[in-house]
């Protein structure tokens, strides 16, 4: 059915139903009894305040207000929270008008808190409106969720059976540390026995470190304040290098790839759109506001750009998203899942052949040349690369000194000449060069410019082949290329995790390269970069270092995130005269993220070693990681293979349901925070304090149980460094304690606040309206008066948001000059650990490949799997929001989307129950919806549903009492476990990873769909 027609008909049906009910005759006897309870209809709660009869703004008695931060998803926006002081319950949440992510025109920090609430009221409310999306608004449910874990649980049956008993915190602490026959299944080593710093975890392979690394920890690194505490304990205090995150199965491949276009090192970058001036956008694998940055900020930016500047934009995506609407100057290009690179190379080839690029920008090979031309950044487009395989500098930039022209800087040919010059000479560079030249020693050397190499890669494949592979016509690719060149500095190419295939790393690199060709990096109206968080690890208090802490320098984690060539395996093969390639298992040097799913693949295979204990805090890798093996699940479920599992969370999820002990944790509205914001450009940090009493039970010392308290108590019992009396050093030579939750949070916030140069002076009315007496009570005894005043000011506005000039001329203020990379010399020196082949120096187009180089097609033929799968993030579903009742009401289920014509070829119809089959033999079953808003040959299903084993969607038994699963939380289908693993890797457990980086794949997966 056509989507617009469907929506229209749906509206008519709803209207007819309402009208029919209103007009029906009802007997008085059967008429429902009237009731004063109208809560099911969402009756209004008490407002923060209002005007009294004299026109004065007054605070509502019994209502406390505070500015806070949202953690319903990882965009992390600001909140304003309303609390009933009598019941200690959250009444309502909205957006923070000081925060850029919540308001298109944020209030200056000098605005008093009372005035901020007045600014949101009456006629001025529309101008100053501070919104939060449905996920944020629904977090009112986060504190008192009916399936929230608030007491310590110990498993009572088989691991994963859902049977639990409540025990005291002290019993759990003692058993976790000391071990014993804890479950009637035999002896279990406790933490005291496991921490062996003086013994190698893999004898003879010193690169893997000590047996302390048999503690595998997973966590949520997006919570900067609390995550830094967790990391401090695990790495420096305990001494494990195996601290896994979600990055590698989220968007780290693209972020790392993007960084290759921005700088010479390996970092993580992703750009945003300068919504204030942008005129053209190309969105890859997403549409603006669908995921990745604040819906509030992007929604406002997109709306204003459409109206004010007639913003033209193109979304290259297998699925038509709602922001690509009629009459909005938007275009949807339905790409085949996993074939984004083919489309992109068609655009790149066209731009380079037609010279539709910013030549004046590209030909500046140095900062000196860029400044002379009035440019901010410069590029290595004209830098010459040695392309003789036998030359000692093969695949590196030719050095000026080797041609008698300078030092170690790169070499160019002056624009419009045949003359060699140093890249630092200040001359412009010729862009397309391929020459055989003679160096100062008389050697013949083949040199090619970076841009020439990129064009050669693009020309390796025909435009017809690009069109065939991507499903997008040549004329569309040419139009995009033309538009990027036409709009130039006011164009932006952006993407997200919607291109996580075996070349996700390449896709991020492509986005950066296209912005370089257009000249839009750091440009007014182009690709811009947020300021990042204001960190709190250093400053007044040294939270980053531990006296006597464990050094992990040079230690490689279980994922093998390092150089294979530095490994014992490589050295031994070379010593034995063997070809060191292939490695026995994947090594990846490029991606800096520790893949929580890959570390457990290593555990399941016992290679390089297995874990003895898992600590899992705010992480759900068994659900969230695509292609995770059932062998991994089996290895975690078996106490003989993994003796001890400790989960720490508010909720029982698909991973910590396998815990032996589940320790309750604080919710987002019960914690302090100081985090970065995705989508905000201004320098700042979003901050929060507890707004209600934590619902977790207290320990015998009277402290609320949470992650921090558990780790502090473990450290004290085991005498680990970095915790206890005098554990934290101050800048003035003092030592302060780290004994409680508040000890850490107070000092972290003090470090953050000390860096904020324009904090407002807090008034008594501010204290009243921002609930500061409540927020500051635990902190003041731990801070000096000056520190407390600054922290109070930080919390009074829900963070720090610096209002500064956005631009310097045609560029973003403070961006700083960069050498943008067309060719990346450092990457080009790396070798793939299986084949030994060099990594590409420029983005490259290849068939999707397994670890051993086999193509996906050779194992998963189109004859057996005729369709291509793609997943995406639903707009109002996220990791924690699934447990919010209101979210379940808004989006109770997901669907299997397919083009109507594709469905016909597969013998399927709209509304069918269908089974999605891949090579892993674990199908997903869902409801089919067909329309024209899906690429032909594609199957699209959203992530975030089907929680039948977590968040209350599962049955569980606690103290012999059965708590039935809540059906609304289990609605829909979970799709990650359907993604097949790599069949070419060694070991019983495997994952399907990006060929170059080891990040997880979830797009372009061959699949077949049949009636269930």
Phi, psi and omega in degrees: 000139174300133188297321180294319179296319179300314181296321179297313180294322179299320179295320180295319180297316180298316181296318181297319180298315181296315181297318181299317181295322183291330186265352184289148175273132183236131176296144180301326182296325185265359180294133182300146176292138177284147181223153176277348180277103180245025184298329181294342179262009176071050180298149186293141175271169181300136180285163178298322181188186180184174179279135177274186184296341179262006178082014178263141181280123183236144176285140178289128180298136177083000179246123176258139179239154178202150170266136188219198178225150182264137174232027177293331170216182187270010172287328172057078179263179178271155178227154163242131191241138180245127186234136172277112186293330182290314183266351182059042181238146176284127181268316186195153173230149176218197183269157179268117184288349176277340191267129180302325181293339183255345185220134177291336177226076186298147179290145175294150181298338179291344177293125180295153186300317178302317181293332178295324178287322177297322181296338181273353186257164172062209183295331181287347185301323181293321180292323185256012187306131177242110187260161165225150184284180183299325179296317179293315181297330182279351183289358170303336181276353191291328187284313188247035177301140186291342179249015178292144177271121181238349179238157179290131180245140173239136183294143183247346178235206176294151181300127181088001183283343182086014179254128186221158168230150175276140177225170178287155176299319183295323177295315180299316180300315181295318183289323178295323183278315189264339180072202183126189175275081193280335187229015182069023182244007184112172185293139175238126176293134173272180183299326183299322182281337187277327185282097181235091185285344185261008180234137180288137181287330173231095186308133180087355180236078188296339182296343182266358171078204190268175178291348173298339178288356175283357165272113176260127180239142173234150186199176178258101182286350182287339175273095190296315184293307183284324180296326179292327175295313181300316180296318179303314180296309188294316188270304186277328184270303178286312177106030175257140176269352186268073179247101188266147178233180180269355190305315187289340173253016175248269183221018185294330180299313179292321181296320178291317177300318179299322182297334181293335176275352187252332186202167185282341182267188177251107180230207171222121176230151163210142183267166171235177181259135174281087186295345181289333186220000184297145179237343179213137179226141173240114185250122185256121177071017182194183169221157187302125178092354183287323178190164171096326175223167187306124176298325181295312183291313183292323178301316178293316181297317180295315181299314180295321181294322177298315186281314188281326187233008181058041184314125177257131181211155184233132177247117179260104193199141176295341185239136175283116180268164188290337182283351173265091187243164180296147175062030178238014179064028182249151179230136174253125175248106184284099181272148174292137182306132178082002183246026179298325181293324179297314176300314185296320179290332172296321177292314181297315180301316180297314181300319183284322180288321181273355185056041174270070179210171183275086185298317182301332178278313187293327188276006175271108186269002182208164177296324179300314180293321181295315180297322178295330181267003181076023180261157176271303183262160172234174185225164173259025181303324181263358178295138185267135183250136177285120184241027172265116183303332182269355181283139181298339179256024183306131178073009174253164175291136175297140181267139180301324183295332179289350177240019176067031187236009180158219183249227183276000180292164183291168182247144176225171164250128181303137181304133176077009181226184172244020188265129175285148178205160172290143177297338181269008183289341185095356178280157171281157186250144169293137189269322183247104185227133169215107186219153171257111186238168180249127180275182185292346176267000180087010179275140174279130184226131174273122181240137177226140179284157181304314183291327175298317180295321178294317179297320179299320177295317180294325183278353178296337181236142182283158176298324179298320179290321176302317181294318181296316184289319185275335185082009181246131186295153179302318182298328178289319177298317181295323180293319178297316178300317181295318181293319178301319179290320183294314183278335172051246185296339180258024174245153179214134173255126182222157180207188179203196184289006180285009177233030181283078172247200182289355179235032178300324176300316179294323182297317177299320178297321179296317180301315180296320181295319179296321176294326177293316179298324178279344182076028190259357178300129177062016185266151175297112184093005185245220181271120184238169188226128181295165184277351182076179184279157167270106186284156182240021184277340183227162178131239180298326180234136178271097179263350186276337187240148178237122176295121183080014180288167183279131175268130179249018180301128177081358181273133181261135181281176184293342176281350184062048175279075182191190183273120177301324183294346177263004186274160175295321179302314180297314182299317182294322179295318179295316180299329180273004179075019181265157169291121183290348179256142001277158169292159182290335181206162186300139166237143179220121184264340188281312189281119183278356184276141176272112187280108183300326180285321180292326179296329179276341168293318176299317179301312183298327179273351185063029186223111009280345178192169179255158177279156171252339180211143174243128165251123184236107180244121176050044179219149184216058188293332180292337175264317194274340183271120177293140174073015180294137189283147174293338175293328175295314178301315181297322182290330178279327181286342185263111180298338178286334180266332176222099190295328189218131178230125178240118176258143179227113184187166171284332188233151171274115180250188185292342178266308185281002169295342177268009181290152169274325177228131177246113183263125181292153183226166177289149175272174183298333181265010178240014187229159169276154181205153171206096192234164171283162179239132174274121179114338180275143179254327183293148175300129181176183178206141176265132187235158183205161173223163176300134180254346176221169177293131177304141183274353179289148179292165181262155173275182184294337179278358178087011179264141176294135181290136178194177181304310184300316184294323178298312184290324176299314182292324175297314181300319181292319180295325183263002180056046178279150180289153172095002181222154177106201182294131176061029185281338185248129179271146178250164182291340180258017172092359179279169172234133180236164188276154169230088186236341184221169175309311185291333180301318180285312187295321179299316184286323177298313179296325178296319177297319179295309185299327181295338181270351183271112192276342187235039178293144181282161173277128185277131178258170177298322178294324175301316181299321180292309188283337179257008178059035189287331177299320179293315184291323189270345185306315179285341188269322187305318180296344185258358185234156170289166181299319180293317178298315181298321180297319181288320177297319178300318178295321178299314182287334183296331180250010180067027179136193181232125185226100187280123179267109185220164176300137185277327190234154165237100185066234182268009185231164178290135182294133175078012184293322180083141182288139180226150170267103182287137190260113167276318175244132184251103186298319184294318178295322183294348177268348181281153178239143177291134188290345176267302187277336187079001180287151178293146168293155181288147177275340174232167172307147184222152177253123178222160170297151176297130188232150172277177180307322184271005178096349175297146176282153175302320182300327183291339178252330183237075188294150181299331179298331180263328180232086191280348185245166180240133187261145174216136175250166181204165178272125171293147189299321185242031171239144177203185188303314182260336185297342179300332182274002180269126186303318182295326178294319177299328179285324181287315184225081186286340183206170173240174184225162173266112184263139181207146177296143182304319180293322178296318179300319179298318180294337180263003179071032184242158180228156177305131179094352179296147164278124186234155178247126177264123185242131171235186186286353182271354174073012177244090188285163170247145180239129180208181180264130182276133169236130183242141172196194183262005184268028178226142176299141178295136182085001182255154171231123184237130178222137182277150177274154173111007183240181175070038181276063181283350181235024180192167175060024178093357175284349183257152169287144173214154180241122180236121182055038177083356181258128181276130172252109184291150179296147178269113190302324184295336181276342180262005184295147177085193187235136174270126191254345186294327182287349176280336184294126185284157179270170179285117182280356185262356180275153176284155176098157181290329180258144181209167173221158176262112189238158170307132186301325188265331189240340183086005174287157186284146178261145174211010181232150179075018184283126177296133186211156168236152183235131181221162178296139182281000000 
